[in-house]
């Protein structure tokens, strides 16, 4: 869902890595992603993450200017996908 939303907004996806989840913390998975695109599109996607149907938490977020391309930013972020059933029971 994140990939489709990113591509629909004109954002290029870089490497996506799955990191070990902390099951005791109610996590299903952690993902580290890189996005590159126009700053307004990147910010719009960040604002829509909560509406993609999964309980997500942005754990880390880093913006880097893309010097050769004005208005373009590179974003490195780590998302945590929560186990909604476990979280709901707590």
N, C-alpha and C positions, 0 to 999 in steps of 0.2 A: 504494500500500500504506500509506503514511503517512497519507493522508487518510482512508482507511477505518478505520484503527486509531484515529485521533483522534476521528472521529465516533462510533465504537462506544464510546468511553470518555467521551462527553459533553463533548468539547472542541470549541469553536467555532474554525474556522480563519479567519484574516484573510488579508491579501494574501500571495501567494506570488510571489516574483521569482526568476528564474533569472539567475545571475551568470556571467561568463566563467570557464571552467575553465582550470586551468594544466596543459596537456597534458604538459609536461615533468615535472611532479610526479606523473603517473599519475592525474589526475583526469578523470572523465567530465563532471561538472557540479558547480556549486555552487548551492544554493538558500537563499534567505532567506525565513523563514516567521514568521508570528505566530500564536500560539495563545492562547485565553482559556478558562479553565475552573477547576474546583475544584483546589486545590493537590495533593491526593492523586492525582487523575486525571492531572494534568500530569506529576507525578513518575513515576507508573507507566508512562506512555507513553515518557518519556525512558529508563527502565530497559529497555523492550522494543525500542528502536530497533535493537539489534543482531540481533534475531530476525526482522526483517521481510524477510530474504532478499537484502539488498543490503549491500555493504561500505560503511558510512557512518562518517564522522568528524564529531563536533560541533566546529565551528571556533570559534564564539562563542555565548554563552548569556547572556541578560539576563532577570531576573525583575523585574516591576513589580507592586506591589499595586494592586488595583482598589478604591479607597476606598469607592465607593458600595455595593459588594457584598462583604461580609465573606467571607473564605475563598476568594475568586476571585483568580487571578493572571493577568497577561498575560506571555507569554514571547515574546521575540524571539530566534530562533536562526538560525545559518548552518550548513547541513549540506554536507559535501563527499561526493560519491558517487565512490568510487574505481573505477578500471579494474582489476578483479580480475585479468584475464589479464596485464596489464602488471606489476602489483604482484607477482604470483606468479613471474614470470620473473626479478625482481631479486634 
